Amino acid sequence: MPSRLEFAVDLRGLRCDCGEFQVDRIPCRHVFACCANQRLDWQLYVHDVYKMDQVWRVYRARFRPLGNPATWPAYNGPRSYRIRT
């Protein structure tokens, strides 16, 4: 790497020492480099949640309109407040 830092990549364990691969669940630059070096398809390491068939699955479901807010039951839960500075 140009920064002279080294990161270990474990493709089977879906891990990279930089931590981005585990957090984002998409390949980091170290995984890309590893896949390029080993001639592997990096797309195999993208989590299913980012794949279009999963996105379509979400929007295939029907969404019911919420209706008029005046008809909603009163909310008695916690409130958040914006503090102006």
C-alpha positions as CSV (number, residue, x, y, z in Angstrom):
1,M,0.0,0.0,0.0
2,P,1.2,3.5,-0.7
3,S,1.0,4.4,3.0
4,R,3.3,1.4,3.8
5,L,0.7,0.1,6.2
6,E,-0.3,-3.5,5.9
7,F,-3.7,-5.0,6.5
8,A,-4.5,-8.7,6.7
9,V,-7.5,-9.8,4.7
10,D,-9.5,-13.0,5.5
11,L,-11.9,-13.5,2.6
12,R,-13.4,-16.7,4.2
13,G,-14.0,-14.9,7.4
14,L,-15.1,-11.7,5.7
15,R,-12.6,-9.6,7.6
16,C,-10.0,-7.0,7.0
17,D,-7.7,-5.4,9.7
18,C,-8.9,-2.0,8.7
19,G,-12.4,-2.9,9.9
20,E,-14.3,-1.2,7.1
21,F,-15.2,-4.6,5.5
22,Q,-16.9,-5.8,8.7
23,V,-18.7,-2.5,9.3
24,D,-19.9,-1.7,5.8
25,R,-20.3,-5.3,4.6
26,I,-18.9,-4.3,1.2
27,P,-15.4,-4.8,0.1
28,C,-12.8,-2.2,1.2
29,R,-9.9,-1.2,-0.9
30,H,-7.8,-4.0,0.7
31,V,-10.3,-6.6,-0.3
32,F,-10.4,-5.2,-3.8
33,A,-6.6,-5.4,-4.0
34,C,-6.6,-9.0,-2.6
35,C,-9.3,-10.1,-5.1
36,A,-7.4,-8.5,-8.0
37,N,-4.1,-10.2,-6.9
38,Q,-5.8,-13.6,-6.6
39,R,-8.1,-13.0,-9.7
40,L,-11.3,-13.4,-7.6
41,D,-14.6,-11.8,-8.2
42,W,-15.0,-9.0,-5.6
43,Q,-18.8,-9.0,-6.1
44,L,-19.0,-12.3,-4.2
45,Y,-18.0,-10.4,-1.1
46,V,-20.8,-7.8,-1.2
47,H,-23.5,-8.5,1.4
48,D,-26.9,-9.5,0.1
49,V,-28.5,-6.4,1.6
50,Y,-26.8,-4.3,-1.1
51,K,-27.9,-6.5,-4.0
52,M,-30.8,-5.3,-6.3
53,D,-32.9,-8.5,-5.8
54,Q,-33.0,-7.7,-2.1
55,V,-34.0,-4.0,-2.8
56,W,-36.7,-5.2,-5.1
57,R,-38.0,-7.6,-2.4
58,V,-38.4,-4.7,0.0
59,Y,-40.4,-2.6,-2.5
60,R,-42.5,-5.6,-3.7
61,A,-44.4,-5.4,-0.4
62,R,-47.5,-3.1,-0.2
63,F,-47.2,0.0,1.8
64,R,-50.4,1.3,3.4
65,P,-50.9,5.0,3.4
66,L,-50.8,6.5,6.9
67,G,-53.9,8.6,6.4
68,N,-54.7,12.0,7.9
69,P,-52.4,12.8,10.9
70,A,-55.4,14.3,12.7
71,T,-56.9,10.8,13.0
72,W,-53.8,9.2,14.6
73,P,-53.9,8.2,18.2
74,A,-52.1,10.5,20.7
75,Y,-48.4,9.7,21.2
76,N,-47.2,9.4,24.8
77,G,-43.7,8.2,24.3
78,P,-40.4,9.9,24.6
79,R,-39.9,13.2,22.8
80,S,-36.7,14.6,21.2
81,Y,-36.0,18.3,21.3
82,R,-33.6,20.4,19.2
83,I,-31.4,22.7,21.2
84,R,-30.5,25.9,19.4
85,T,-27.0,27.3,19.9
